[in-house]
Amino acid sequence: MSTPDLTAREAAHWAHRAGLPLDGERHAVVATTAQHIHAVVSTLRELDFGETHPAAVYSPLPEVPDATL
């Protein structure tokens, strides 16, 4: 599903609405950055993680090798 590009004016509107008023020269840069973030998140949503457990259950402890051969 494709979404239309965020315009500089829309970026300024949403930033202001979020309480983050931007200087005029930053509107286009913020719009471009928001589009990039949206593209990355869209790609991540398409991935199939299957049975992958959340990172919170990962244990970085080393495996203890079995002493028997």
KABELRA-V863939 format. One record per residue. PSI is psi in radians with two decimals (999 if undefined). OMEGA is omega in whole degrees, -180 to 180 (NA if undefined). Layout:
# KABELRA-V863939
PSI_OMEGA ; PSI_OMEGA
This chain:
# KABELRA-V863939
2.19_-177 ; 2.50_177 ; 2.58_179 ; 2.64_180 ; 2.51_177 ; 2.20_179 ; 2.85_178 ; -0.67_180 ; -0.74_178 ; -0.69_178 ; -0.74_179 ; -0.73_180 ; -0.87_-177 ; -0.62_176 ; -0.78_179 ; -0.73_180 ; -0.55_179 ; 0.02_179 ; 0.37_-179 ; 1.23_-180 ; 2.41_-177 ; 2.63_171 ; 2.62_-176 ; -0.63_-177 ; -0.19_-178 ; -0.19_-176 ; -0.85_-177 ; -0.69_180 ; -0.73_179 ; -0.69_178 ; -0.76_179 ; -0.76_180 ; -0.74_179 ; -0.69_177 ; -0.71_179 ; -0.80_179 ; -0.75_179 ; -0.71_179 ; -0.73_180 ; -0.82_-180 ; -0.68_178 ; -0.70_178 ; -0.75_179 ; -0.62_-180 ; -0.41_-179 ; -0.25_-178 ; 2.50_177 ; 1.90_-179 ; -0.11_176 ; -2.09_-177 ; 0.26_-179 ; 2.25_180 ; 2.70_177 ; 2.71_-179 ; -0.46_-178 ; -0.38_-180 ; 0.02_179 ; 2.34_178 ; 2.04_-177 ; 0.17_-179 ; 2.44_-179 ; 2.62_177 ; 2.46_177 ; 2.03_-178 ; 2.60_179 ; 2.30_-175 ; -0.23_-180 ; 2.60_178 ; 999_NA
